Amino acid sequence: MSGVMKDMFDRLYYPLLGAIEGRPYATAVAAGSGGHGTQAQIDRIVTGWRLRRIAEPLIVDFAAQTPEAILARKALPGDAVDQCRELGAAFAEGLRLGIF
């Protein structure tokens, strides 16, 4: 998990505890290698908040295994961008319709 995201969860965990129970969430993770560890950390945090997953995790694995690949600039491939857009649109529509 990126440092900025971890910091956000660290700062907000207790202030939001008990205040956002039952709200929907979805995740999209872009990872240099794997992404399942980040997803597992997010799952543990949102379990404490008692959030409700509304979609399977979207994980884009860049398979960066060498120092050069890890440090290289990365861009989401077009199909991953499309999947993120679809996830966001479905989430928004579910909220609009009161499904979530």
C-alpha positions as CSV (number, residue, x, y, z in Angstrom):
1,M,0.0,0.0,0.0
2,S,1.4,3.4,-0.9
3,G,2.6,5.6,2.0
4,V,0.0,8.3,1.2
5,M,-2.9,5.8,1.3
6,K,-1.6,4.2,4.5
7,D,-1.3,7.7,6.1
8,M,-4.9,8.4,5.1
9,F,-6.2,5.2,6.7
10,D,-4.0,5.8,9.8
11,R,-5.4,9.4,10.3
12,L,-9.0,8.5,9.6
13,Y,-9.5,5.1,11.1
14,Y,-10.6,6.1,14.6
15,P,-12.4,9.3,13.7
16,L,-14.6,7.3,11.2
17,L,-15.1,4.3,13.4
18,G,-18.8,3.9,14.0
19,A,-19.6,6.8,11.7
20,I,-19.7,5.1,8.3
21,E,-21.0,1.6,9.0
22,G,-22.9,-0.1,6.2
23,R,-21.7,2.3,3.4
24,P,-20.7,0.8,0.1
25,Y,-17.1,0.6,-1.2
26,A,-15.2,-0.7,-4.1
27,T,-11.5,-0.8,-4.8
28,A,-9.2,-0.5,-7.8
29,V,-5.5,-1.2,-7.0
30,A,-2.6,-0.6,-9.4
31,A,0.4,-2.5,-8.2
32,G,3.9,-3.0,-9.4
33,S,3.8,-6.6,-8.3
34,G,0.7,-8.5,-7.1
35,G,-1.6,-6.0,-5.4
36,H,-3.2,-8.7,-3.3
37,G,-1.3,-7.6,-0.2
38,T,-2.6,-4.1,-0.6
39,Q,-6.1,-5.4,-1.1
40,A,-5.9,-7.6,2.0
41,Q,-4.8,-4.5,4.1
42,I,-7.7,-2.5,2.8
43,D,-10.1,-5.4,3.5
44,R,-8.9,-5.5,7.1
45,I,-9.4,-1.8,7.6
46,V,-12.9,-1.7,6.0
47,T,-13.9,-4.7,8.0
48,G,-13.3,-2.6,11.1
49,W,-15.4,0.2,9.6
50,R,-18.0,-2.4,8.7
51,L,-18.3,-1.2,5.1
52,R,-20.1,-3.2,2.4
53,R,-18.2,-4.3,-0.7
54,I,-20.3,-3.8,-3.8
55,A,-17.9,-5.2,-6.4
56,E,-15.0,-7.6,-6.7
57,P,-11.6,-5.9,-6.3
58,L,-10.1,-4.6,-9.5
59,I,-6.3,-5.3,-9.4
60,V,-4.0,-4.2,-12.2
61,D,-0.6,-6.0,-11.8
62,F,2.3,-4.4,-13.7
63,A,4.5,-7.4,-12.8
64,A,7.5,-5.2,-12.0
65,Q,10.2,-7.6,-10.9
66,T,13.4,-5.8,-11.7
67,P,14.8,-2.6,-10.2
68,E,14.3,-0.9,-13.6
69,A,10.7,-2.1,-13.9
70,I,9.9,-1.1,-10.4
71,L,11.3,2.4,-10.9
72,A,9.8,2.9,-14.4
73,R,6.9,5.2,-14.9
74,K,3.7,3.2,-15.3
75,A,0.4,3.9,-17.1
76,L,-2.8,2.0,-16.9
77,P,-3.5,0.1,-20.1
78,G,-6.7,1.1,-21.9
79,D,-8.7,-1.9,-20.8
80,A,-7.9,-1.2,-17.1
81,V,-9.0,2.4,-17.6
82,D,-12.2,1.2,-19.1
83,Q,-12.8,-1.2,-16.2
84,C,-12.2,1.6,-13.7
85,R,-14.7,3.8,-15.6
86,E,-17.3,1.0,-15.6
87,L,-16.8,0.4,-11.9
88,G,-17.2,4.0,-11.1
89,A,-20.2,4.4,-13.3
90,A,-21.9,1.3,-11.8
91,F,-21.1,2.5,-8.3
92,A,-22.6,6.0,-9.1
93,E,-25.7,4.4,-10.7
94,G,-26.2,2.1,-7.7
95,L,-26.0,5.1,-5.4
96,R,-28.4,7.1,-7.6
97,L,-30.9,4.3,-7.7
98,G,-30.7,3.6,-3.9
99,I,-29.4,0.1,-4.5
100,F,-26.4,0.7,-2.2
